[in-house]
Amino acid sequence: MVTTENSANGRVSFATGGRASRPAVAPEPASKESDTTLAPDAVVDLDAVRREAGVDDVLDALDRELVGLAPVKERLRELAALLVVDRIRERFGVATDRPTLHMCFTGNPGTGKTTVAQRIGDLLRGLGYLRRGHLVTATRDDLVGQYVGHTAPKTKEIVGKARGGVLFVDEAYYLHRPGNERDYGGEAIEILLQAMEEHRDDLVVVLAGYSDRMATFFEANPGMQSRIAHHVDFPDFTADELVTIAEGMVAEQGLGFSAEAHEALREYLALRREQEWFAGARSVRNALDRARMRQARRLSEGGGAIGLADLTTLQAADLRASRVFAGGHRS
């Protein structure tokens, strides 16, 4: 299902940090003052430009929302620095071609790709590269039709919704299904390619998915590869980072772990992350949801008087009841 997220609503992915995440204030686009050509001997306050564009607010929000991901955050800071400097060059009348901003995010599920895409929209809006900076998320089902003449209007509709912002195509490799003559994914790809070129001043496309599958996708679609300027790999979270993510998630709900539960959490994550279909922060959230249900059942069946500490503390039993500890899977 296609989803549209406005940068002002503060919606973030499940990959939250250890602190409760606070929505970033969507920066206003660069002011008209930046359109005035400066004299050659003028000087510009770089910090003021960053503040005006809300660059540091966006980057700080990303630090709050996402644990780890140092290489990703560093890449985004480099991009922000380039765009800020380019804007200043323009103010001096130095001809600067608009950089190609289409991107590819690779990595496993639950590593924060959607959140980063949203913050990139905030950043580009603040710097004046995008009118709105909103995020539209789409999958193959949103873009590819089931019969002749169905794909073009579907894909164009999604592109239209994304104009002025960021179009995030998740698991983009599913658009390409070689060997299937009745598949219309190729038509969607062609329309996206056209939009990426014709609307490059008003649209940023981010393709996302597993690294190896995206490599195969680009080999089969060299035109798409040539339009992607930034390839960003999202590393898996470490064991300690997953624990920090879990602590942040329960804190957002007014809960905490007992000392024994904290140790059980570490053991659970060590086992679960070695299993198939582990999806990073998403799997952590699912595990905590189940632990909360076990806590509620434990309290309900125990009867008697309970206090605030009982209601807000997850115990080891709430985690160790998972089948993962017995060699089971995902529960």
C-alpha positions in Angstrom: 0.0 0.0 0.0 1.2 3.4 -0.9 1.7 5.7 2.1 2.3 9.4 2.2 4.1 11.0 5.1 4.4 14.7 5.6 7.7 15.8 7.1 5.9 17.8 9.7 4.1 14.9 11.4 7.2 13.4 13.0 6.3 9.9 12.0 9.3 7.7 12.3 10.2 4.0 11.7 10.5 1.4 14.4 14.3 1.9 14.5 14.1 4.4 17.3 16.9 5.3 19.6 17.2 4.9 23.3 15.5 8.2 24.0 11.9 8.9 23.1 12.1 10.4 19.7 10.8 13.9 19.1 9.4 15.1 15.8 11.8 17.3 13.9 10.3 20.7 13.0 10.1 20.7 9.2 12.4 23.5 8.1 11.0 26.3 5.9 12.5 26.4 2.4 15.5 28.7 1.8 14.3 32.3 1.8 14.2 34.5 -1.2 17.1 36.4 0.2 19.3 33.5 -0.9 18.3 34.3 -4.5 20.1 37.7 -4.4 23.5 37.7 -6.1 26.3 38.7 -3.8 29.2 40.9 -4.6 32.6 39.1 -5.1 34.0 40.6 -1.9 31.0 39.6 0.2 31.2 37.0 3.0 28.5 34.5 4.1 27.9 33.1 7.5 27.9 29.4 6.9 26.4 28.6 10.3 23.5 31.1 9.6 22.8 29.4 6.2 22.6 26.0 8.0 20.3 27.4 10.7 18.1 29.1 8.1 17.7 25.8 6.2 17.2 23.7 9.3 20.1 21.4 8.4 21.3 20.8 11.9 17.8 20.3 13.2 17.3 17.6 10.7 20.6 15.9 11.4 20.0 16.1 15.1 16.5 14.5 14.7 18.1 11.7 12.9 20.5 11.1 15.7 17.6 11.0 18.2 15.5 8.7 16.1 18.1 6.1 15.0 20.6 4.2 17.0 24.0 3.5 15.4 24.2 3.7 11.6 27.3 5.9 11.8 28.2 5.4 8.1 24.7 6.4 7.0 24.6 9.5 9.1 28.1 10.5 8.0 27.0 10.1 4.3 24.0 12.3 5.0 26.2 15.0 6.6 28.5 15.0 3.6 25.5 15.4 1.3 24.1 18.3 3.5 27.5 20.0 3.4 27.7 19.8 -0.4 24.2 21.2 -0.8 24.8 24.0 1.6 28.0 25.0 -0.2 26.3 24.8 -3.6 23.6 27.1 -2.4 26.2 29.6 -1.3 28.0 29.4 -4.6 24.7 30.2 -6.4 24.4 33.3 -4.2 27.7 34.5 -5.6 26.5 33.9 -9.2 28.8 30.8 -9.6 27.1 28.4 -12.1 26.3 25.2 -10.3 24.5 22.3 -11.9 21.8 20.9 -9.7 23.2 17.7 -8.3 21.5 14.4 -9.0 19.8 13.4 -5.8 18.2 10.1 -6.7 19.4 7.4 -4.3 19.6 3.7 -3.5 19.4 2.4 0.0 20.6 -1.2 0.6 20.4 -3.3 3.7 18.3 -5.7 5.7 14.7 -4.8 6.8 14.4 -2.7 10.0 17.6 -0.7 9.7 16.0 2.7 9.4 15.9 3.3 5.6 12.4 4.8 5.6 13.3 7.2 8.5 16.4 8.4 6.7 14.4 8.9 3.5 11.9 11.1 5.4 14.7 13.2 6.9 16.3 13.6 3.5 13.0 15.1 2.4 13.1 17.5 5.3 16.7 18.5 4.4 16.0 19.1 0.7 12.9 21.1 1.5 14.9 23.3 3.9 17.6 23.9 1.3 15.1 24.7 -1.4 15.7 21.6 -3.5 12.1 20.3 -2.9 8.8 22.2 -2.6 7.2 20.0 0.0 9.7 17.4 1.2 7.0 14.8 2.0 7.6 11.1 1.7 5.6 8.8 -0.5 6.3 5.1 0.1 5.3 2.5 -2.6 5.9 -1.1 -3.5 5.4 -3.1 -6.7 1.7 -3.5 -6.0 1.3 0.3 -6.0 3.1 0.7 -9.3 2.4 -2.4 -11.5 -0.9 -3.2 -13.0 -2.4 -6.6 -13.7 -3.5 -6.1 -17.3 -2.6 -4.1 -20.4 -3.1 -0.4 -19.8 -3.3 -0.6 -16.1 0.4 0.1 -15.1 0.9 3.5 -16.7 -1.9 5.3 -14.8 -1.0 3.6 -11.5 2.7 4.5 -11.8 1.9 8.1 -13.0 -0.5 8.6 -10.1 2.2 7.6 -7.5 4.7 9.9 -9.2 2.2 12.7 -9.2 1.6 12.2 -5.4 5.4 12.3 -4.8 6.1 15.4 -6.9 7.8 18.0 -4.7 9.0 15.3 -2.3 10.6 11.9 -2.1 9.3 8.7 -3.6 10.6 5.7 -1.7 10.2 2.4 -3.6 10.7 -0.4 -1.2 12.0 -3.8 -2.5 12.4 -2.2 -5.9 13.9 -5.3 -7.5 10.4 -6.8 -7.6 9.5 -4.4 -10.4 11.7 -6.5 -12.6 10.6 -10.1 -13.3 12.6 -11.5 -16.2 11.1 -14.3 -18.3 7.5 -13.4 -17.5 6.0 -12.1 -20.8 2.8 -11.1 -19.0 4.5 -9.0 -16.4 4.2 -5.2 -16.6 7.0 -4.2 -14.2 9.1 -3.1 -17.1 6.6 -0.5 -18.1 6.6 0.9 -14.5 10.4 1.0 -14.6 10.3 3.0 -17.9 7.8 5.5 -16.5 10.0 5.9 -13.3 13.1 6.5 -15.5 11.3 9.2 -17.4 10.0 10.8 -14.3 13.5 10.8 -12.7 14.8 12.6 -15.7 12.0 15.0 -16.5 11.1 15.9 -12.9 14.6 15.8 -11.5 14.1 19.4 -10.2 11.0 18.4 -8.3 11.3 14.7 -7.3 13.8 12.5 -5.6 13.5 8.8 -6.0 14.9 6.4 -3.4 15.1 2.7 -4.4 15.5 0.3 -1.4 16.1 -3.4 -0.9 18.6 -6.1 -0.2 22.1 -5.4 -1.5 22.5 -8.4 -3.7 19.1 -8.2 -5.2 19.5 -4.5 -5.9 22.8 -5.3 -7.7 21.0 -7.8 -9.9 18.2 -5.2 -10.6 20.7 -2.6 -11.7 22.5 -5.1 -14.0 19.3 -5.7 -15.7 18.3 -2.0 -15.8 21.4 0.0 -16.6 19.3 3.1 -17.3 18.2 3.1 -13.7 21.7 2.6 -12.4 23.0 5.6 -14.4 20.4 7.9 -12.7 21.3 6.9 -9.2 24.0 9.2 -7.7 24.1 8.0 -4.1 24.3 4.4 -3.0 24.0 4.1 0.8 24.4 0.8 2.6 22.6 0.4 5.9 24.6 -1.9 8.3 22.8 -4.3 10.6 22.5 -3.2 14.2 25.0 -4.7 16.7 23.7 -6.6 19.7 24.3 -3.6 22.0 22.5 -1.3 19.5 19.5 -3.7 19.5 19.4 -3.6 23.3 19.4 0.2 23.2 16.6 0.2 20.6 14.6 -2.1 22.8 15.2 0.1 25.9 14.0 3.1 23.9 10.9 1.3 22.7 9.7 0.2 26.2 10.6 3.6 27.6 8.3 5.3 25.1 5.5 3.2 26.6 6.4 4.0 30.2 7.9 0.5 30.8 11.2 -0.8 31.9 13.1 -4.1 32.4 14.0 -5.7 35.7 17.7 -6.7 35.9 16.8 -10.3 35.1 14.6 -9.3 32.2 17.4 -7.1 30.8 19.7 -10.2 30.8 17.0 -12.3 29.2 16.6 -9.6 26.5 20.3 -9.8 25.6 20.1 -13.6 25.4 16.9 -13.4 23.3 18.4 -11.0 20.8 21.6 -13.1 20.5 19.5 -16.1 19.6 16.9 -14.3 17.4 19.3 -12.3 15.3 20.8 -15.6 14.1 17.5 -16.9 12.8 15.9 -16.4 9.5 13.7 -13.5 8.7 15.2 -11.3 11.5 14.2 -7.8 10.6 16.2 -5.6 12.9 14.2 -3.1 14.9 11.0 -4.4 13.5 11.6 -7.8 15.0 12.6 -6.2 18.3 9.3 -4.3 18.4 7.4 -7.5 17.7 9.2 -9.4 20.5 8.4 -6.6 22.9 4.7 -6.6 21.9 4.6 -10.3 22.8 6.4 -9.7 26.0 3.9 -7.1 27.0 1.0 -9.5 26.3 2.7 -12.1 28.5 3.2 -9.6 31.2 -0.5 -8.7 31.1 -1.5 -12.3 31.3 0.9 -12.9 34.1 -0.6 -10.0 36.1 -4.2 -11.0 35.3 -3.8 -14.6 36.3 -1.8 -13.8 39.4 -4.7 -11.9 40.9 -4.3 -9.9 44.1 -3.1 -6.4 44.5 -0.7 -4.9 42.1 1.1 -1.5 42.1 2.7 0.8 39.6 6.0 -1.1 39.6 4.2 -4.3 38.7 2.4 -2.6 35.8 5.5 -0.9 34.4 8.2 -3.6 34.8 8.8 -6.4 32.3 10.1 -9.5 34.1 12.5 -12.2 32.8 9.6 -14.7 32.5 7.8 -12.4 30.1 10.7 -12.8 27.7 11.9 -16.3 28.5 8.4 -17.7 27.6 9.4 -17.2 24.0 9.9 -20.3 21.8 13.2 -18.8 20.7 14.8 -20.0 24.0 13.7 -23.5 23.2 15.1 -23.4 19.7 11.8 -22.2 18.2 11.3 -19.3 15.9 10.1 -15.7 16.1 7.9 -15.9 19.2 
